[in-house]
Amino acid sequence: MKKLVVAALALCICTVSYAQKKKDLIKEVAALKSEASILKNELNELKKAKEVNLNDSIHKFSYAFGVEIGSNLKMVGIKSINYDVFAVALEETLNGNEKIAKVDASDLIRKNISELKELEAKKQRKEGELFLAENAKREGVKTTESGLQYEILTAGNGAKPTADDEVEVHYEGKLIDGTIFDSSIQREESIVFGVSQVIKGWTEALQLMPVGSKYRIYIPQELAYGERGAGGQIPPYAALIFDVELISIK
């Protein structure tokens, strides 16, 4: 009899325990569903926040302001930022609660941009040196005492210009990754200039070329634009490649 009572009590306890676990599980599932619903709503709100309506004056102004800032960041070599932190700083500054004073922020920005430019310059310089070292090994590539490299694509038989001459040329300029930054060929319009009025690499190369010839010249950064770069398209310390056709001496 005692054994039956004990068994009955154990069964009751198990039943109660199972019922309690079931209730707890139902509560947990309900809580998870609630959290999932909240997350879904938040994601929808984020999506809505990213929708741009350029017919709305505030949207249009905000977007234009973003373009202005983004263009400036891109120009100084900054490719990405933490957008969430940027938004917080923007809102806090508009409300007068910024965590960094403007003068300190300006100093910090200048320092970071300077460091980024220095790193990019070292990278460009190293890549240019490696490229030219390998390029010099190719058949048909000649290297002058200054470090200028060239190969003859079309041999001309005309006169060679001097440093005092003006010449008419067609050309196309590229970075070593193949990016075209300037091309009279694409514009379908040749250009006339003084042989001594261009970068050192051009001045040297032109005096090697007979009229009617076409050369591909590889210019080390020190014979190109060096540490200053050019036009936002040519980075500091970039080695350059030009296809040059010498049409005439003026």
C-alpha positions as semicolon CSV with decimal commas, in nm:
position;residue;x (nm);y (nm);z (nm)
1;M;0,000;0,000;0,000
2;K;0,279;0,240;0,091
3;K;0,447;0,167;-0,240
4;L;0,130;0,256;-0,427
5;V;0,102;0,586;-0,238
6;V;0,464;0,672;-0,311
7;A;0,420;0,587;-0,681
8;A;0,105;0,800;-0,697
9;L;0,280;1,094;-0,534
10;A;0,574;1,061;-0,776
11;L;0,335;1,055;-1,070
12;C;0,160;1,370;-0,946
13;I;0,493;1,548;-0,898
14;C;0,605;1,450;-1,250
15;T;0,273;1,564;-1,396
16;V;0,292;1,899;-1,213
17;S;0,656;1,939;-1,313
18;Y;0,578;1,862;-1,677
19;A;0,285;2,105;-1,674
20;Q;0,506;2,375;-1,524
21;K;0,778;2,316;-1,784
22;K;0,519;2,332;-2,058
23;K;0,389;2,665;-1,923
24;D;0,745;2,799;-1,902
25;L;0,817;2,684;-2,256
26;I;0,500;2,851;-2,386
27;K;0,604;3,175;-2,211
28;E;0,955;3,155;-2,363
29;V;0,814;3,096;-2,712
30;A;0,576;3,389;-2,667
31;A;0,864;3,610;-2,550
32;L;1,077;3,509;-2,850
33;K;0,789;3,583;-3,086
34;S;0,749;3,924;-2,923
35;E;1,121;3,999;-2,957
36;A;1,116;3,884;-3,321
37;S;0,824;4,115;-3,388
38;I;1,007;4,408;-3,227
39;L;1,324;4,336;-3,431
40;K;1,118;4,315;-3,750
41;N;0,959;4,653;-3,675
42;E;1,299;4,803;-3,604
43;L;1,437;4,667;-3,932
44;N;1,138;4,811;-4,117
45;E;1,200;5,148;-3,954
46;L;1,567;5,131;-4,058
47;K;1,464;5,054;-4,415
48;K;1,223;5,346;-4,412
49;A;1,498;5,572;-4,277
50;K;1,717;5,480;-4,575
51;E;1,450;5,562;-4,831
52;V;1,529;5,888;-5,008
53;N;1,257;6,113;-5,144
54;L;1,425;6,392;-5,341
55;N;1,088;6,561;-5,385
56;D;1,091;6,633;-5,012
57;S;1,290;6,951;-4,938
58;I;1,448;6,818;-4,615
59;H;1,539;6,489;-4,781
60;K;1,688;6,673;-5,077
61;F;1,892;6,911;-4,859
62;S;2,010;6,625;-4,636
63;Y;2,111;6,416;-4,935
64;A;2,294;6,709;-5,096
65;F;2,478;6,771;-4,769
66;G;2,576;6,404;-4,762
67;V;2,708;6,425;-5,118
68;E;2,917;6,730;-5,024
69;I;3,068;6,563;-4,717
70;G;3,116;6,231;-4,897
71;S;3,294;6,400;-5,187
72;N;3,530;6,581;-4,950
73;L;3,606;6,259;-4,761
74;K;3,671;6,074;-5,086
75;M;3,898;6,352;-5,211
76;V;4,129;6,323;-4,907
77;G;4,142;5,945;-4,929
78;I;3,887;5,839;-4,667
79;K;3,696;5,541;-4,807
80;S;3,466;5,458;-4,514
81;I;3,356;5,579;-4,171
82;N;3,135;5,447;-3,891
83;Y;2,804;5,590;-4,009
84;D;2,625;5,526;-3,678
85;V;2,886;5,721;-3,480
86;F;2,884;5,994;-3,745
87;A;2,505;6,027;-3,711
88;V;2,531;6,045;-3,331
89;A;2,798;6,315;-3,349
90;L;2,592;6,513;-3,601
91;E;2,279;6,503;-3,390
92;E;2,461;6,583;-3,065
93;T;2,645;6,875;-3,225
94;L;2,320;7,019;-3,363
95;N;2,179;6,993;-3,009
96;G;2,491;7,148;-2,852
97;N;2,595;6,828;-2,672
98;E;2,904;6,728;-2,869
99;K;3,161;6,517;-2,680
100;I;3,463;6,668;-2,864
101;A;3,516;7,043;-2,900
102;K;3,527;7,171;-3,259
103;V;3,891;7,281;-3,239
104;D;3,995;6,939;-3,104
105;A;3,785;6,766;-3,371
106;S;3,958;6,970;-3,644
107;D;4,303;6,879;-3,507
108;L;4,205;6,511;-3,488
109;I;4,075;6,511;-3,845
110;R;4,388;6,682;-3,981
111;K;4,611;6,434;-3,799
112;N;4,420;6,130;-3,928
113;I;4,408;6,260;-4,285
114;S;4,781;6,330;-4,275
115;E;4,850;5,976;-4,153
116;L;4,624;5,827;-4,423
117;K;4,797;6,029;-4,694
118;E;5,138;5,922;-4,569
119;L;5,038;5,554;-4,571
120;E;4,888;5,586;-4,921
121;A;5,200;5,766;-5,046
122;K;5,427;5,488;-4,916
123;K;5,201;5,230;-5,079
124;Q;5,201;5,411;-5,416
125;R;5,577;5,455;-5,408
126;K;5,642;5,089;-5,327
127;E;5,395;4,962;-5,588
128;G;5,552;5,188;-5,853
129;E;5,904;5,069;-5,772
130;L;5,801;4,702;-5,786
131;F;5,612;4,752;-6,113
132;L;5,904;4,926;-6,284
133;A;6,156;4,670;-6,157
134;E;5,950;4,388;-6,314
135;N;5,868;4,590;-6,627
136;A;6,238;4,651;-6,696
137;K;6,284;4,275;-6,741
138;R;6,039;4,254;-7,032
139;E;6,171;4,211;-7,384
140;G;6,159;4,534;-7,582
141;V;6,159;4,764;-7,278
142;K;6,457;5,000;-7,260
143;T;6,565;5,191;-6,951
144;T;6,752;5,523;-6,960
145;E;7,003;5,647;-6,705
146;S;6,732;5,855;-6,532
147;G;6,510;5,549;-6,480
148;L;6,266;5,631;-6,761
149;Q;6,146;5,319;-6,943
150;Y;6,006;5,301;-7,296
151;E;5,917;5,059;-7,571
152;I;5,871;5,138;-7,939
153;L;5,520;5,060;-8,064
154;T;5,566;5,228;-8,403
155;A;5,905;5,335;-8,538
156;G;5,909;5,676;-8,706
157;N;6,173;5,814;-8,942
158;G;6,130;6,187;-8,897
159;A;6,337;6,440;-8,703
160;K;6,370;6,430;-8,324
161;P;6,258;6,737;-8,127
162;T;6,482;6,934;-7,894
163;A;6,395;7,086;-7,556
164;D;6,330;7,421;-7,731
165;D;6,074;7,284;-7,978
166;E;5,697;7,270;-7,974
167;V;5,537;6,940;-8,070
168;E;5,197;6,803;-8,166
169;V;5,108;6,471;-8,004
170;H;4,832;6,225;-7,934
171;Y;4,853;6,049;-7,599
172;E;4,679;5,841;-7,335
173;G;4,786;5,835;-6,971
174;K;4,727;5,550;-6,724
175;L;4,810;5,456;-6,369
176;I;4,994;5,126;-6,331
177;D;4,663;4,954;-6,247
178;G;4,535;5,047;-6,595
179;T;4,312;5,338;-6,487
180;I;4,302;5,600;-6,764
181;F;4,328;5,952;-6,621
182;D;4,369;6,153;-6,943
183;S;4,344;6,083;-7,315
184;S;4,363;6,309;-7,620
185;I;4,287;5,994;-7,820
186;Q;3,946;5,959;-7,655
187;R;3,881;6,332;-7,706
188;E;3,983;6,290;-8,070
189;E;4,187;6,608;-8,048
190;S;4,568;6,626;-8,058
191;I;4,757;6,870;-7,836
192;V;5,047;7,113;-7,894
193;F;5,293;7,213;-7,620
194;G;5,658;7,294;-7,556
195;V;5,887;6,995;-7,499
196;S;6,028;7,157;-7,186
197;Q;5,686;7,261;-7,051
198;V;5,581;6,915;-6,933
199;I;5,693;6,668;-6,667
200;K;6,056;6,550;-6,682
201;G;5,965;6,204;-6,807
202;W;5,783;6,350;-7,107
203;T;6,061;6,599;-7,185
204;E;6,318;6,319;-7,192
205;A;6,100;6,074;-7,387
206;L;5,998;6,321;-7,659
207;Q;6,362;6,393;-7,743
208;L;6,415;6,020;-7,807
209;M;6,123;5,998;-8,052
210;P;6,143;6,062;-8,428
211;V;5,833;6,224;-8,580
212;G;5,585;5,957;-8,684
213;S;5,674;5,723;-8,399
214;K;5,459;5,593;-8,118
215;Y;5,617;5,500;-7,784
216;R;5,484;5,355;-7,463
217;I;5,668;5,529;-7,182
218;Y;5,686;5,424;-6,817
219;I;5,764;5,718;-6,591
220;P;5,896;5,681;-6,232
221;Q;5,726;5,908;-5,982
222;E;6,033;6,131;-5,947
223;L;6,010;6,209;-6,321
224;A;5,632;6,256;-6,300
225;Y;5,435;6,446;-6,033
226;G;5,621;6,315;-5,727
227;E;5,485;6,390;-5,383
228;R;5,220;6,638;-5,500
229;G;5,027;6,412;-5,741
230;A;4,798;6,586;-5,988
231;G;4,433;6,675;-6,038
232;G;4,291;6,439;-5,780
233;Q;4,332;6,153;-6,031
234;I;4,706;6,098;-5,996
235;P;4,804;6,008;-5,638
236;P;5,131;6,129;-5,482
237;Y;5,436;5,918;-5,574
238;A;5,250;5,741;-5,858
239;A;5,442;5,587;-6,147
240;L;5,269;5,656;-6,479
241;I;5,228;5,493;-6,820
242;F;5,174;5,693;-7,141
243;D;5,115;5,593;-7,500
244;V;5,257;5,886;-7,699
245;E;5,237;5,944;-8,074
246;L;5,461;6,223;-8,203
247;I;5,272;6,378;-8,494
248;S;5,489;6,676;-8,580
249;I;5,740;6,937;-8,467
250;K;5,599;7,291;-8,492
